[in-house]
């Protein structure tokens, strides 16, 4: 493992296993995944991770709703409809054509009203000083309102350090992209292992991963980390649908049971499966879809314990 960390990103990518079209189901060895959300909330060292785990337990919902719409009114409408049934609302704020400060204020008010966290899916991917400014400044000022954000690890540890300079004083949390749900992606093998190692060096700010399985437990399986040791990383998983299929543009879907029960992940991320694409289905349909995914995700979690 020590030798791996000395490799350049280009070498890591060349050594990585060829990307598969789907992620195989793994036998789950995780001691973390066998704890309740409440138990993990009580002992987690990162405040915002405590808040997320407590929210999941309180609402009996491990559902994160991804709201990828292009207007302020649609984003707020969907967040309001989905809010009572989810633990987190994920945004891509830079696709909102009529963004303004009032949008942020209303979204924060909805988060407080419905008891959910806000995750800006920014996927930072630059050197430390640049991401520090992207996170704190510009028109979006992401750190001022988003509880969570995420980053690609490819620039190295500096990206975490730069974001932490802004986020730590505000009690924010960072997710690293260790795996992706799209076909032919390069986040596999040694790249994923190096991402986990990076996270272990920054456990004051990195609270988890975007991943398809419990990537932190690969080290347990290999003997690199002893069972029951190390940080508690929250695994947030995209590409979730009620059926295992694709969308014709590379996205690959797995069911809540496959993600939570079989792979040991913690949060299911659902977007178009809830709001239907475009600017969103009617509110009552969004509510029904949220309830279906909330129940499916929670059932899979209870069966995992």
C-alpha positions in Angstrom: 0.0 0.0 0.0 2.9 2.4 0.8 4.3 1.9 -2.6 1.0 2.6 -4.3 0.8 6.0 -2.7 4.0 7.0 -4.4 2.6 6.4 -7.9 1.6 9.3 -10.1 -2.1 9.6 -11.0 -1.3 8.5 -14.6 0.4 5.3 -13.4 -2.5 4.6 -11.1 -4.9 4.9 -14.0 -2.7 2.6 -16.2 -2.5 0.0 -13.4 -6.2 0.1 -12.6 -8.3 -2.9 -13.5 -10.3 -2.5 -16.8 -13.6 -0.9 -16.0 -16.5 -3.3 -15.8 -20.0 -2.6 -17.1 -21.5 -3.3 -13.7 -20.3 -3.7 -10.1 -20.5 -7.3 -8.9 -22.4 -8.1 -5.7 -19.9 -8.6 -2.9 -20.2 -10.5 0.3 -20.2 -7.8 2.9 -17.5 -8.1 5.6 -18.2 -4.8 7.2 -18.4 -4.3 10.9 -19.4 -0.7 10.3 -22.4 -1.7 8.2 -23.6 -4.0 11.0 -24.0 -1.0 13.3 -27.2 1.0 13.4 -27.2 4.6 12.2 -27.9 5.7 15.7 -24.8 3.9 17.1 -22.6 5.4 14.4 -24.0 8.9 15.0 -23.2 8.7 18.7 -19.5 8.0 18.0 -18.7 9.8 14.7 -16.0 12.5 15.1 -17.3 14.7 12.3 -20.3 16.9 13.4 -22.1 17.0 10.0 -21.7 13.2 9.7 -23.4 12.9 13.2 -26.2 15.2 11.9 -26.7 13.1 8.7 -26.7 9.7 10.6 -29.1 11.1 13.2 -31.4 12.4 10.5 -31.4 9.1 8.8 -32.4 7.3 12.1 -34.9 10.0 13.1 -36.7 10.0 9.8 -36.2 6.3 9.0 -34.9 7.4 5.6 -31.6 6.6 3.9 -32.8 8.3 0.7 -31.0 11.2 -0.9 -32.9 13.0 -3.6 -30.9 14.3 -6.5 -32.6 17.4 -8.0 -31.0 18.1 -11.3 -33.3 20.8 -12.7 -32.5 24.1 -14.4 -34.9 26.5 -12.8 -35.2 27.9 -9.3 -38.9 27.3 -9.0 -38.6 23.6 -10.0 -35.7 23.0 -7.6 -37.6 24.5 -4.7 -40.9 22.7 -5.6 -39.2 19.3 -5.8 -37.2 19.9 -2.6 -40.4 20.8 -0.8 -42.3 17.8 -2.0 -39.4 15.3 -1.4 -38.1 16.9 1.8 -40.3 15.1 4.4 -39.2 11.7 3.0 -35.4 12.1 2.5 -32.3 12.7 4.6 -30.5 14.8 2.0 -31.2 16.9 -1.1 -28.4 16.9 -3.7 -28.1 19.8 -6.0 -26.1 20.8 -9.1 -26.4 24.5 -8.4 -24.5 25.6 -11.6 -27.2 24.3 -13.9 -29.9 26.6 -12.4 -30.3 29.3 -15.0 -32.0 31.8 -12.7 -29.9 31.3 -9.6 -29.9 34.0 -7.0 -29.3 34.4 -3.2 -33.0 34.0 -2.5 -32.8 30.4 -3.9 -30.2 29.6 -1.3 -32.2 31.2 1.5 -35.4 29.3 0.5 -33.5 26.0 0.2 -32.0 26.5 3.6 -35.5 27.2 5.0 -36.8 24.0 3.4 -33.9 22.0 4.9 -34.8 23.3 8.3 -38.5 22.8 7.9 -38.3 19.3 6.6 -35.2 18.2 8.5 -32.8 17.3 5.7 -29.2 18.2 4.8 -28.1 19.9 1.6 -25.3 18.4 -0.6 -23.9 20.4 -3.5 -22.6 17.9 -6.0 -19.8 20.1 -7.1 -17.2 17.4 -7.8 -14.2 19.7 -7.3 -11.1 18.6 -9.3 -8.4 21.2 -9.1 -5.4 22.2 -7.0 -5.9 23.3 -3.4 -5.8 27.0 -3.8 -8.3 27.0 -6.7 -10.8 24.7 -5.0 -10.6 26.8 -1.9 -11.7 29.8 -3.9 -14.3 27.9 -5.8 -15.8 26.6 -2.5 -15.8 29.9 -0.7 -16.3 32.5 -3.3 -17.8 33.4 -6.7 -21.5 33.7 -7.2 -22.4 30.5 -5.5 -20.4 30.6 -2.2 -21.1 26.9 -1.8 -19.6 26.5 1.7 -21.9 29.1 3.2 -25.0 26.9 2.6 -24.2 23.3 1.6 -23.6 20.9 4.5 -21.8 18.5 2.2 -19.8 18.7 -1.0 -17.6 16.3 -2.9 -14.4 16.1 -4.8 -12.4 13.9 -7.2 -9.1 12.7 -5.6 -7.0 13.0 -8.8 -5.2 16.3 -7.8 -3.9 14.6 -4.6 -4.1 15.6 -0.9 -4.0 19.3 -1.7 -7.6 19.3 -2.9 -8.7 18.0 0.5 -6.5 20.5 2.4 -7.7 23.4 0.3 -11.4 22.6 0.8 -10.8 21.9 4.5 -9.5 25.4 5.1 -12.9 26.7 4.2 -15.2 23.8 5.3 -13.8 22.8 8.7 -14.5 26.1 10.4 -18.1 25.9 9.1 -18.6 22.2 10.2 -18.9 21.1 6.7 -18.1 17.6 5.4 -16.4 16.2 2.3 -17.1 13.1 0.2 -14.5 11.7 -2.1 -15.5 10.1 -5.4 -14.1 6.6 -5.0 -16.3 4.9 -7.6 -18.9 6.0 -10.1 -22.1 4.3 -11.5 -21.5 5.1 -15.1 -20.3 2.5 -17.6 -16.6 2.5 -18.6 -15.6 4.9 -15.8 -11.9 4.9 -14.6 -12.6 5.0 -10.9 -11.7 1.3 -10.3 -9.0 -0.9 -8.8 -5.9 0.9 -7.5 -7.5 4.3 -8.1 -10.2 3.5 -5.6 -7.8 2.0 -3.1 -5.6 5.2 -3.3 -8.8 7.3 -2.7 -9.5 5.4 0.5 -6.0 5.8 1.7 -6.2 9.6 1.0 -9.4 9.7 3.1 -7.7 8.0 6.0 -5.2 10.8 6.1 -8.0 13.4 6.4 -10.5 11.9 8.8 -11.3 15.3 10.4 -13.0 16.5 7.2 -13.5 13.5 4.8 -16.7 11.9 6.1 -17.2 9.3 3.4 -17.3 8.3 -0.3 -19.4 8.3 -3.3 -19.1 4.6 -4.1 -20.9 1.5 -5.2 -19.8 -0.7 -2.3 -18.1 -0.4 1.1 -14.7 0.6 -0.4 -13.2 1.0 3.0 -13.7 -2.7 3.7 -11.6 -3.8 0.8 -8.6 -3.0 3.1 -10.1 -5.3 5.7 -10.4 -8.1 3.2 -6.8 -7.7 2.1 -5.5 -7.5 5.6 -4.2 -3.9 5.2 -6.5 -2.7 8.0 -7.7 -4.8 11.0 -11.4 -5.5 11.4 -13.0 -2.9 13.7 -10.3 -0.3 13.3 -10.1 3.0 11.3 -12.6 5.7 10.5 -16.4 5.4 10.0 -17.0 6.4 6.4 -20.5 7.1 5.1 -21.0 5.5 1.7 -23.4 7.5 -0.6 -24.4 5.5 -3.7 -25.8 6.8 -7.0 -27.4 4.9 -9.8 -30.3 3.5 -7.8 -33.6 2.4 -9.4 -36.3 -0.1 -8.6 -35.0 -2.2 -11.4 -31.4 -3.1 -12.5 -31.0 -1.5 -15.9 -29.4 1.5 -17.7 -30.6 4.8 -19.1 -29.0 4.6 -22.6 -26.3 7.3 -21.6 -24.0 5.1 -19.5 -25.9 5.3 -16.2 -26.3 1.8 -14.6 -29.0 1.2 -12.0 -29.1 -1.1 -9.0 -31.9 -1.7 -6.6 -32.0 -0.4 -3.0 -31.6 -4.0 -1.8 -28.5 -4.5 -3.9 -27.0 -1.2 -2.7 -27.9 -1.2 1.0 -28.3 -4.9 2.0 -25.9 -6.6 -0.3 -23.2 -4.0 -0.8 -23.4 -2.5 2.7 -23.7 1.1 1.5 -25.5 3.7 3.7 -27.5 6.1 1.5 -29.3 5.6 -1.8 -29.2 8.5 -4.3 -32.2 8.8 -6.5 -33.0 11.5 -9.1 -35.0 10.9 -12.2 -36.6 7.8 -10.5 -38.3 10.3 -8.2 -39.0 13.5 -10.1 -39.1 12.0 -13.6 -36.7 14.2 -15.5 -37.2 17.6 -17.1 -38.5 20.1 -14.6 -40.3 17.4 -12.6 -43.5 15.4 -12.2 -46.5 16.8 -10.2 -45.9 17.0 -6.5 -48.2 14.1 -5.6 -46.3 11.8 -7.9 -43.0 12.9 -6.4 -44.3 12.2 -2.9 -45.4 8.7 -3.9 -42.1 7.9 -5.5 -40.2 9.2 -2.5 -42.3 7.0 -0.2 -41.6 3.9 -2.3 -37.8 4.5 -2.3 -37.8 5.5 1.4 -39.5 2.3 2.4 -37.4 0.1 0.1 -34.1 1.6 1.4 -35.1 1.3 5.0 -36.3 -2.3 4.6 -33.0 -3.2 3.0 -31.2 -1.6 6.0 -33.2 -3.4 8.6 -32.6 -6.7 6.8 -28.9 -6.0 6.8 -28.5 -5.6 10.5 
